[in-house]
Amino acid sequence: MIILLFGQPASGKTTLSNKLISYFNDFKNANELIKLFGNNSSKMSIQIDGDKWRDVTKNKDYSKEGRLKNLKGAFDMAIYLEREGFQPILSFVTPYDELRQYLNDNSNLVEIYLEYNEDRGRNMNFANDFEIPTIECLRMNTSDLSIDECFGKIIDYIRQKTN
């Protein structure tokens, strides 16, 4: 299973994916993970974060073409890791439906869309052509919820999707 947290910059993607990684890789939660993922939870979860991915690939092209190339590479890596038994947790802006659909078509995907109301200082990095998701996914406004509340909703949503 791949978990994709997506939304505009500063919506909480990295913060929540860090919390998920800590939770999923904590040995004390092994029984919970088996309930969520079955016996496929034998390998650890792994995070692929958009900012860190760009550092590795040296792709600083924020045009639509640059974003498509960057995300396709990251998503192909996540698909590979899922097939090898890992549980990738992705935190990327992912502004285009076609990319989210590509990942959905090629993996067992859980999508979590994050948005917020207030200015968090990263508005200059917004993807102006961001396509709001039209398919079923968990949608959360991180302005209205604490990190722990968001985390709880994500775990509940994963439970719902895996049952």
Buried (B, 14 or more C-beta within 10 A) or exposed (E): BBBBBBBBBBBBBBBBBBBBBEBBBEEEBEEBBEEBBEEBBEEEBBBBBBEEBBEEEEBEEEEEEEBBBBBBBBBEBBBEBBEEEBBBBBBBBBBBBEBBEBBBEBBBBBBBBBBBEEEBEEEEEEBEEBEEBEEEBBBBBBEEBEEEEBBEBBBEBBEEBBE
